[in-house]
Amino acid sequence: MSVTASTDVVIQVRGVRKFYGDVHAVDGVSFDVRRGEVFGLLGPNGAGKTTTVEMLEGLRKPDSGELEILGIDAVGQPEALKERIGITLQTAELYPKLTVVEVLDLFRSFYSRTLPTEQLIEFLDLGERQTAQTKELSGGQRQRLAVALALVNDPEVVFLDEPTTGLDPAARRSLWSLVERLREQGKTILLTTHYMEEADQLCDRLAIMDHGRILEMGTSGELIDQHFHERAVRFDTLPDLRDSELTALPGVTSLKHDDESTWLYTNDVPATIGALLALTESRRLEPDNLAIRKATLEDVFLELTGRALRD
């Protein structure tokens, strides 16, 4: 494998494929992750995000392609990476009868270089629960402990696979704060998520994945600007209104349907809203749940795939 092209690039993925029979779980994925950034893989369940990360972590072997981390061949030399990366799996099983301190001490014994247990507990805000058995922890506390276990060896690169799935909003935002603190420490983070807001909040750059492929890549702002300069008008779909009527409304540049919603993209919101209300009133219809907002990553995903990305 070629030497990493830039000292600022710590992860290189080139043309990686992983097939399971006729299923193309990962189909020609390529991307770079720069030192000190949070890079996101955004997509629905089954998009290939976890499979991609597991190949980088050495848990699966690709059928073809190249993966490099910190200048090391992740396929040919996975053992050389173990001391330098940290992993939080999508479903982490913790030893239920061990306390927080005991689990951390156990994982520290696996590495030649580690951070002190007390430092990890303080950083992850687990002080009040350090003597609790892991089975007694809340979902958010378990996730913080899982991240602590990924940090015991003070890794240069951290993999976080769907770290906030299943958490309540408060616990999710607590994890977001943790990721931002890791960024401030200079850690390189590869994050997978199916939450639009999470990707927008945390990721310096992201790749939108679907059906094993990367569809677009860039910052959140770049991705939105590439596809939209308009605002989005949303309302519950009215079957009695034809698409041709809606696209003919003043200001409307495009139209999308998602499940039970209709989205009009317009460069003249007042004109579009006025004409829409006039049209629906003439038909004795009501555009329920009418809303206006700037275009978001949700709109980009809808534009690229023809469907929205739901939690």
C-alpha positions, -999 to 999 in steps of 0.1 A, spaced: 0 0 0 12 35 -7 25 57 20 -1 82 33 -2 111 9 -4 138 36 7 139 73 -27 155 79 -45 124 67 -47 97 93 -73 74 77 -74 65 40 -101 42 25 -98 34 -12 -123 14 -32 -133 -9 -4 -159 -36 -10 -175 -62 12 -201 -86 -2 -223 -111 15 -236 -133 -13 -256 -110 -35 -257 -83 -9 -232 -54 -16 -228 -43 21 -200 -19 11 -196 -12 -26 -165 8 -36 -162 32 -7 -134 58 -6 -127 87 18 -100 103 39 -101 115 75 -78 143 86 -60 146 118 -80 161 146 -114 162 129 -147 145 136 -156 127 104 -191 113 101 -207 84 81 -243 94 79 -270 70 66 -298 47 76 -294 13 92 -281 -11 65 -262 16 46 -229 0 52 -216 24 79 -208 -2 106 -193 -27 81 -170 0 69 -159 9 104 -155 -28 114 -131 -33 84 -110 -3 96 -110 -18 131 -98 -51 119 -130 -69 128 -139 -78 92 -117 -83 61 -127 -65 29 -131 -84 -3 -111 -57 -21 -97 -22 -16 -72 -6 8 -76 7 43 -48 26 61 -47 42 95 -18 62 108 2 50 79 -4 14 88 -21 -12 66 -53 -19 86 -58 -52 68 -23 -66 68 -11 -52 101 -41 -49 124 -21 -58 155 1 -28 150 -29 -6 154 -44 -19 185 -23 3 208 -31 34 188 -69 33 182 -100 32 205 -132 15 196 -168 19 209 -189 -8 193 -226 -3 183 -236 -29 209 -211 -31 237 -216 -59 263 -202 -49 296 -194 -73 325 -226 -69 345 -212 -77 379 -180 -57 377 -180 -21 390 -171 8 368 -136 10 383 -131 -28 379 -140 -28 342 -117 2 335 -88 -15 354 -95 -47 335 -93 -30 301 -62 -10 311 -45 -43 317 -48 -51 280 -25 -22 270 12 -13 276 3 25 278 -28 37 296 -45 67 312 -51 65 350 -85 51 359 -92 82 381 -86 105 351 -110 85 329 -137 85 355 -134 123 360 -133 129 322 -164 108 316 -182 122 347 -187 88 363 -174 97 397 -207 91 415 -211 57 398 -176 44 400 -184 17 426 -217 7 409 -219 -25 390 -223 -19 352 -257 -36 352 -269 -8 375 -259 20 351 -284 40 331 -282 39 293 -263 72 292 -239 61 319 -233 28 301 -225 47 269 -201 70 287 -184 40 302 -181 24 267 -164 56 255 -141 55 286 -131 19 277 -122 32 242 -100 58 257 -80 37 282 -50 35 259 -51 73 251 -57 65 214 -49 88 185 -79 77 165 -113 69 181 -142 50 164 -177 57 177 -203 35 160 -238 49 166 -228 61 201 -262 77 210 -287 52 196 -314 45 221 -305 74 244 -329 100 256 -323 136 245 -304 146 276 -281 116 275 -276 122 238 -265 158 243 -242 147 271 -224 123 247 -223 152 221 -204 173 247 -180 145 253 -173 142 216 -166 179 214 -142 176 243 -124 148 226 -120 170 195 -106 198 217 -80 173 229 -69 167 193 -84 133 189 -93 121 154 -128 107 155 -147 86 130 -184 86 139 -213 67 124 -248 80 129 -283 80 115 -293 112 133 -292 143 111 -289 167 140 -261 147 154 -241 148 122 -248 185 117 -238 193 153 -206 172 156 -190 165 123 -164 187 107 -170 167 75 -193 139 67 -201 113 40 -237 104 32 -240 67 27 -268 45 13 -269 10 -1 -231 5 6 -220 36 -14 -210 72 -6 -234 95 -23 -219 129 -13 -191 141 10 -182 175 25 -192 198 54 -228 201 63 -229 236 48 -212 225 16 -236 196 11 -266 219 16 -253 246 -7 -245 221 -34 -282 212 -36 -303 240 -23 -304 278 -23 -341 278 -15 -362 274 16 -384 244 22 -422 245 26 -437 214 41 -472 202 46 -492 170 49 -497 156 14 -531 164 -1 -540 137 -27 -564 161 -45 -535 184 -55 -515 174 -85 -477 178 -86 -480 199 -117 -502 223 -99 -478 226 -70 -447 230 -92 -465 258 -111 -468 279 -79 -447 311 -80 -412 306 -66 -413 268 -66 -381 253 -81 -387 216 -71 -410 193 -53 -404 161 -32 -427 137 -15 -417 117 17 -441 93 33 -471 115 41 -454 149 35 -449 172 6 -419 195 3 -418 225 -19 -385 242 -24 -389 279 -32 -369 310 -37 -399 332 -29 -416 320 3 -443 347 6 -455 341 -30 -454 304 -27 -473 303 6 -499 328 -6 -505 309 -38 -506 276 -19 -532 289 5 -553 303 -23 -552 270 -42 -562 249 -12 -589 273 -2 -604 271 -36 -606 234 -32 -618 236 3 -587 218 15 -564 226 45 -526 222 42 -521 207 77 -487 210 96 -476 238 73 -440 247 81 -412 268 66 -374 263 72 -341 265 56 -328 235 37 -310 209 59 -291 177 56 -325 160 57 -334 177 24 -300 167 10 -306 130 18 -341 133 4 -327 148 -28 -301 121 -31 -321 90 -22 -358 100 -28 -366 93 9 -360 109 42 -337 96 69 -357 88 100 -346 78 135 
